[in-house]
Amino acid sequence: MQTVLLAAGRGTRMAPLTANTAKPMLPVAGEPLVGHAASAAVETGASRLVVVVGYRGEALREYFGDEFRGVPVTLVEQPEQRGTADAVRVAASELDDGPFAVLNGDALHDERGLAELYDSGPAVGSYRADDPSSYGVLHTTADGSRVTGVTEKPADPPSDLVNTGAYVFPAAARSWLDVGESQRGELELTDVLERACEHADVTPVPFDRWLDVGRPWELLAANEWKLGELDRRIDGDVHEDADLRGSVVVEEGARVDAGVVVEGPALVREGATLGPNAYVRGATLVGPDASIGHGVEVKNSVFSAGATAGHLSYVGDSVLGRDVNLGAGTKVANLRHDDADVEVVVKGEPTSTGRRKFGVVLGDGAKTAINTSLNAGVKLGAGATTMPGEAVLFDDDHPRS
């Protein structure tokens, strides 16, 4: 099945992590996010990939090249991010006359559901969501066997069955891509889905597991998912007095010093160092050349390439961008006193993470001075700094009462 992989967007809701990196290239358990989408597609039947790139597209071009896991790759550029239908329109000239699949490069899918999608076209991936009002809700026939339409983010959802943004379209859909602008000023692939429903029997294929990775806490969830699939492997330099428990991967070129305790699932990438006397637990990614030093405790977090917590710090349920540097004694809060879900400001609006525990999001090159305290849900932009002993309670753009 020829497959269009959408990977052109910047990901503004993922800020500040996307200041220098396209969202599909953010790290998830040793691969960029888009790599997991592409791998799932190849494993379940993609015969070739047409990857649509845009923002920071050079990194995606370098990652994919001309071939991915034995499958030929063509990269096309969407000059302006005008919507998903426009992205597929850009790719259409590279498609042959047969049916084609479309997947979002910033989503994770269970492979069983994706294989069924490929075998059931015309089809759309579906998922039972706790809050369907945040998604496009699918309308189906009474027996649930066929999709009849979709409503975007309804205030009063008719069901909990949502559109995952994974499709198999008939060949005729290539002529349906010139759609009008939606209310948000974009050319939407859901309009093409509506047209498909008028001309064919479109099957709603259920996914057992699916994750739309649009915001920082969803990147954390993506790492929890994929790190949880790791098998233990120790290829790096591990001191005899270190204690590695469970599903821990230490890549060749990584070093784990004396007194370190790692409770998996955890991945320590090439060039990374742990310890001495560090404690790493929960689903944690320690990226290439990252460092977790003496007396540092890290819980359930993402350390991107080159990120460093030198000594005597605590980081919990957090996402650190590339080359972040935490001064000695930096402490991250990851729990509210009232036990409510932690909020993060997304595009100027306080937004619930749906997580009782969530720490901070630090952009590339952010630096904290000694004894900095960071409140739960705080974001620091790329290159931001703090003062010694500073307590950062709110983002600069956080509405304050």
Secondary structure, DSSP 4 states (H G I P E B T S, - for coil): -EEEEEE----GGGTTTTSSS-GGGSEETTEEHHHHHHHHHHHTT-SEEEEEE-TTHHHHHHHHTTEETTEEEEEEE-SS---HHHHHHHHHTT--SS-EEEEETTEEE-HHHHHHHHHS-SEEEEEE-S-GGGSEEEEE-TTSSSEEEEEES-SS-S-SEEEEEEEEE-GGGGGG--PPB-TTS-B-HHHHHHHHHHHS-BEEEEPSSEEE--SHHHHHHHHHHHHTTPPPEE-SEE-TT-EEESSEEE-TT-EE-TT-EEESSEEE-TT-EE-SS-EEESSEEE-TT-EEEET-EEES-EE-TT-EEEES-EEES-EE-TT-EEPTT-EE--B-TT-PPPEEEETTEEEE-S-SB---EE-TT-EE-TT-EE-TT-EE-TT-B--TT-EE-S-TT----
